[in-house]
Amino acid sequence: MRKLLIIAFVSTAVMASTNYGQSADSSFWTTSGQSSVLFSQLAMENWAAGGEDAITLTGMANVTANYAKGAANWDNALHLAYGFSRQGSDPTRKSDDRLEFTSKYGRARSEHWFYSAALNFKTQFSAGYKLPDDSTIVSQFMAPGYLTLSLGMDYKQDDTFSAMISPVSGKVTFVQNQDLADAGAFGVTSAEYDTSGTRISAGETMRAEFGASANLVWQKKVMENINLSTSLGLFSNYLEKPQNVDINWELELNLKVNDYVSATLNTQFVYDDDTRFPNDAGIMIAKPQFKEIIGVSLTYQFF
């Protein structure tokens, strides 16, 4: 029943968004889209200092579509990224993988405050492996997948800063890989086994949480041709360990050389109490996660 209620709620939200978009006047829309490719290569032959050949390629695309008319405000963003790397004689491996969509609708209460509802969905495109073991899958499309629905108040200070505070948020974690679900990956209920090791009940492929969330976004042109943006997402589960707050902090710095060439720094810090890693004693514990990408990119502004 819980799964049916969640599916019904999400379907209703999607249909409402679709209908609103169909009736909206296109003259009130502001859209933007940008794609970039980061490439690096290292090649050596008879190099006395040692080292290995390496190659890295990462593609990214960001699309936004924002609507504003009277008291209504509707922001939509799609972020895509995929990259791979190869070092020496090792096989080619995934180095970046992101699929994320965010939609936020608000009605103005005052000049800067909005009653708002937001939806965020994120997952990855392809399987990830427990390196250096290239046969054990640790993630794939919709394993995990995250869907967060939030109701609250959104504060907007022009186009530079926004902060949505939501005391009512639902978060659904999907693990659509039965082996990972059986292992209890990403916080879902694991499978049960009898004393002989025979599985008597399968692991759940979905986990629902109810809590509070906050999402803060700041972006600014700090100098000529230098743009900085950062976002912080927080979620606390009211029903289980509310003090263990999930954190997702991202930072992006763009240095524009000309219309086609730019340098980019991307960092992401994640703490999720439901994502566990083995410590030195082999005990599974939550650990901070960090990712950094630095590169020179070829950028195309397609609208």
C-alpha positions as CSV (number, residue, x, y, z in Angstrom):
1,M,0.0,0.0,0.0
2,R,2.8,2.4,0.9
3,K,4.4,1.9,-2.6
4,L,1.0,2.5,-4.3
5,L,0.5,5.7,-2.4
6,I,3.9,7.0,-3.3
7,I,3.5,6.1,-7.0
8,A,0.1,7.8,-7.1
9,F,1.5,10.9,-5.5
10,V,4.4,11.2,-7.9
11,S,2.2,10.5,-10.9
12,T,-0.2,13.3,-9.8
13,A,2.7,15.7,-9.4
14,V,4.1,14.9,-12.8
15,M,0.7,15.3,-14.5
16,A,0.1,18.6,-12.8
17,S,3.5,19.9,-13.9
18,T,2.9,18.7,-17.5
19,N,-0.6,20.3,-17.7
20,Y,0.8,23.6,-16.3
21,G,3.6,23.6,-18.9
22,Q,1.2,23.0,-21.8
23,S,-1.0,26.0,-20.8
24,A,1.8,28.4,-20.0
25,D,2.6,31.3,-22.3
26,S,6.1,30.7,-23.8
27,S,6.9,34.5,-23.6
28,F,7.3,34.1,-19.9
29,W,10.0,31.4,-20.2
30,T,13.7,31.8,-19.8
31,T,15.8,28.9,-21.1
32,S,19.5,28.1,-21.2
33,G,21.6,25.2,-22.2
34,Q,25.3,24.5,-22.1
35,S,27.5,21.5,-22.8
36,S,31.2,20.9,-22.3
37,V,33.9,18.3,-22.8
38,L,36.9,17.9,-20.6
39,F,39.9,16.0,-22.0
40,S,43.3,15.1,-20.6
41,Q,46.1,12.8,-21.9
42,L,49.5,11.7,-20.6
43,A,51.8,9.7,-22.9
44,M,55.4,8.6,-22.0
45,E,58.1,6.5,-23.7
46,N,61.4,5.7,-22.1
47,W,60.7,8.2,-19.4
48,A,63.4,8.0,-16.7
49,A,61.2,9.4,-13.9
50,G,58.6,6.6,-14.5
51,G,54.8,6.8,-14.7
52,E,52.0,5.4,-16.8
53,D,50.1,6.6,-19.8
54,A,46.6,8.0,-18.9
55,I,43.6,9.4,-20.7
56,T,40.4,11.0,-19.3
57,L,37.3,12.2,-21.1
58,T,34.3,13.7,-19.4
59,G,31.2,15.2,-21.0
60,M,28.7,17.5,-19.2
61,A,25.4,19.2,-20.1
62,N,23.2,21.6,-18.1
63,V,19.8,22.7,-19.3
64,T,17.4,25.1,-17.4
65,A,13.9,26.3,-18.2
66,N,12.4,28.9,-15.8
67,Y,8.9,30.4,-15.9
68,A,7.8,33.6,-14.2
69,K,4.5,35.4,-14.5
70,G,2.8,37.4,-11.8
71,A,2.9,35.5,-8.5
72,A,3.9,32.2,-10.2
73,N,7.5,31.0,-10.4
74,W,8.6,27.7,-11.8
75,D,12.2,26.6,-12.1
76,N,13.5,23.4,-13.9
77,A,17.0,22.1,-14.3
78,L,18.5,19.0,-15.9
79,H,22.2,18.1,-15.2
80,L,23.9,15.3,-17.1
81,A,27.5,14.1,-16.9
82,Y,29.5,11.0,-18.0
83,G,33.2,10.3,-18.1
84,F,35.7,7.6,-18.3
85,S,39.4,7.2,-17.7
86,R,42.1,4.7,-18.5
87,Q,45.5,4.4,-16.9
88,G,48.4,2.3,-18.2
89,S,47.2,-1.2,-19.2
90,D,44.1,-1.1,-17.0
91,P,40.7,-1.4,-18.7
92,T,38.7,1.7,-19.3
93,R,36.6,2.6,-16.3
94,K,33.9,5.1,-15.4
95,S,35.1,8.3,-13.8
96,D,31.9,10.4,-13.6
97,D,28.2,9.6,-14.0
98,R,25.3,11.8,-13.2
99,L,21.6,12.1,-14.1
100,E,19.7,14.7,-12.1
101,F,16.4,16.6,-12.6
102,T,15.0,19.3,-10.3
103,S,11.7,21.1,-10.6
104,K,10.4,23.8,-8.1
105,Y,7.1,25.7,-8.3
106,G,6.3,28.7,-6.1
107,R,3.6,31.2,-5.5
108,A,4.7,34.6,-4.1
109,R,3.8,35.5,-0.6
110,S,5.9,38.7,-0.6
111,E,8.7,40.2,-2.6
112,H,11.2,37.6,-1.6
113,W,9.2,34.7,-0.1
114,F,7.3,32.0,-2.0
115,Y,5.1,29.1,-1.0
116,S,6.9,26.3,-2.8
117,A,6.8,22.6,-3.8
118,A,9.9,20.9,-5.2
119,L,10.8,17.6,-6.8
120,N,14.3,16.2,-7.2
121,F,15.3,13.0,-8.9
122,K,18.8,11.7,-9.4
123,T,20.5,8.4,-10.4
124,Q,23.4,7.3,-12.8
125,F,23.5,6.0,-16.3
126,S,25.6,2.8,-16.0
127,A,27.0,0.3,-13.6
128,G,29.8,1.0,-11.2
129,Y,32.1,-1.7,-9.9
130,K,34.1,-2.5,-6.7
131,L,37.5,-1.6,-8.1
132,P,39.9,-3.2,-8.8
133,D,37.3,-6.0,-9.1
134,D,35.6,-5.3,-12.4
135,S,32.9,-8.0,-11.9
136,T,31.2,-6.9,-8.6
137,I,28.6,-4.3,-9.2
138,V,28.1,-1.6,-6.5
139,S,25.7,0.6,-8.4
140,Q,23.8,0.9,-11.7
141,F,20.8,2.8,-13.2
142,M,18.2,3.2,-10.4
143,A,20.4,1.4,-7.9
144,P,20.5,3.8,-6.3
145,G,17.9,6.2,-7.5
146,Y,16.6,9.0,-5.3
147,L,13.3,10.9,-5.4
148,T,12.7,13.8,-3.0
149,L,9.4,15.7,-2.7
150,S,9.3,18.9,-0.6
151,L,6.8,21.5,0.6
152,G,7.8,24.7,2.3
153,M,8.9,28.3,1.9
154,D,11.5,29.5,-0.6
155,Y,13.5,32.7,-0.1
156,K,14.9,34.4,-3.2
157,Q,17.3,37.3,-3.2
158,D,17.3,38.3,-6.9
159,D,19.2,35.8,-9.1
160,T,22.1,35.4,-6.7
161,F,20.8,33.4,-3.8
162,S,17.8,31.2,-2.9
163,A,17.0,29.0,0.1
164,M,14.1,26.6,0.3
165,I,13.3,25.4,3.8
166,S,10.9,22.4,3.9
167,P,9.5,21.0,7.2
168,V,7.6,18.4,5.1
169,S,9.8,16.3,2.8
170,G,9.5,12.7,1.5
171,K,12.6,10.9,0.2
172,V,12.4,7.6,-1.7
173,T,15.5,5.4,-2.3
174,F,15.3,2.9,-5.2
175,V,17.6,-0.1,-5.4
176,Q,16.5,-1.9,-8.6
177,N,19.2,-4.5,-8.4
178,Q,18.2,-7.5,-6.4
179,D,21.7,-8.5,-5.4
180,L,22.3,-5.0,-3.9
181,A,18.8,-5.0,-2.4
182,D,19.5,-8.4,-0.7
183,A,22.7,-7.0,0.7
184,G,20.8,-4.0,2.2
185,A,22.7,-1.5,0.1
186,F,21.8,2.2,0.4
187,G,19.7,1.7,3.5
188,V,17.0,-0.7,2.1
189,T,15.9,-3.6,4.2
190,S,18.2,-6.6,3.4
191,A,17.1,-10.2,2.6
192,E,16.6,-12.7,5.3
193,Y,18.3,-16.1,5.3
194,D,17.8,-19.3,7.3
195,T,20.7,-21.1,9.1
196,S,21.6,-23.0,5.9
197,G,22.1,-19.8,4.0
198,T,18.9,-20.1,1.9
199,R,17.1,-16.9,1.2
200,I,13.6,-16.9,2.8
201,S,12.7,-13.3,1.9
202,A,14.1,-11.0,-0.7
203,G,15.6,-7.6,0.1
204,E,13.3,-4.6,-0.4
205,T,14.0,-2.5,-3.6
206,M,12.6,0.7,-2.2
207,R,12.9,2.7,1.1
208,A,10.7,5.6,2.0
209,E,11.7,8.3,4.5
210,F,9.8,11.3,6.0
211,G,11.6,14.4,7.3
212,A,12.7,17.9,6.8
213,S,15.0,19.4,4.1
214,A,16.8,22.6,3.2
215,N,18.3,23.5,-0.2
216,L,20.5,26.6,-0.6
217,V,21.9,27.9,-3.9
218,W,24.3,30.8,-4.4
219,Q,25.8,31.9,-7.7
220,K,27.8,35.0,-8.7
221,K,30.1,36.5,-11.3
222,V,33.0,37.1,-9.0
223,M,35.3,38.7,-11.7
224,E,35.2,39.3,-15.4
225,N,34.9,35.8,-17.0
226,I,34.9,34.0,-13.6
227,N,31.7,32.6,-12.3
228,L,31.2,30.7,-9.0
229,S,28.2,28.7,-8.0
230,T,27.6,26.5,-5.0
231,S,24.7,24.6,-3.6
232,L,24.0,22.8,-0.3
233,G,21.3,20.2,0.2
234,L,20.3,18.8,3.7
235,F,17.9,16.1,4.7
236,S,16.9,14.8,8.2
237,N,14.7,11.7,8.6
238,Y,12.2,12.4,11.4
239,L,11.5,8.7,12.0
240,E,15.1,7.3,12.3
241,K,18.3,9.0,13.6
242,P,17.2,12.6,12.8
243,Q,20.5,13.8,14.1
244,N,22.4,12.1,11.2
245,V,21.7,14.7,8.5
246,D,22.4,13.8,4.9
247,I,24.6,16.4,3.2
248,N,25.2,17.2,-0.5
249,W,27.5,20.2,-1.1
250,E,28.6,21.1,-4.6
251,L,30.8,23.8,-5.9
252,E,31.6,24.9,-9.5
253,L,34.1,27.5,-10.7
254,N,34.2,28.5,-14.3
255,L,37.0,30.5,-15.9
256,K,36.1,31.6,-19.4
257,V,39.0,32.0,-21.9
258,N,36.7,32.7,-24.9
259,D,33.4,31.6,-26.3
260,Y,34.6,28.0,-26.7
261,V,37.4,27.3,-24.3
262,S,37.1,27.5,-20.5
263,A,38.7,26.0,-17.4
264,T,36.4,24.3,-14.8
265,L,36.7,23.1,-11.2
266,N,33.9,20.9,-9.9
267,T,33.8,19.5,-6.4
268,Q,31.2,17.5,-4.5
269,F,31.0,16.5,-0.9
270,V,28.4,13.9,0.2
271,Y,27.5,12.3,3.5
272,D,24.6,9.8,3.5
273,D,24.1,7.8,6.7
274,D,22.5,5.0,4.6
275,T,25.6,4.5,2.3
276,R,28.1,2.3,4.1
277,F,31.8,1.4,3.5
278,P,34.0,-1.1,5.3
279,N,36.4,0.4,7.9
280,D,39.8,-1.2,8.8
281,A,38.0,-3.8,10.9
282,G,35.6,-4.7,8.1
283,I,32.6,-3.1,9.8
284,M,30.3,-1.2,7.4
285,I,30.0,2.5,8.5
286,A,29.0,5.7,6.9
287,K,31.9,7.8,5.5
288,P,32.2,11.2,3.9
289,Q,32.4,11.0,0.1
290,F,34.4,13.6,-2.0
291,K,34.8,14.1,-5.8
292,E,36.8,16.7,-7.7
293,I,37.2,17.4,-11.4
294,I,39.6,19.9,-12.8
295,G,40.1,20.4,-16.5
296,V,40.1,22.6,-19.6
297,S,36.9,22.2,-21.5
298,L,35.5,22.9,-24.9
299,T,32.1,24.6,-24.3
300,Y,29.1,25.1,-26.5
301,Q,26.1,27.3,-25.6
302,F,23.3,25.7,-27.7
303,F,20.6,28.2,-26.5
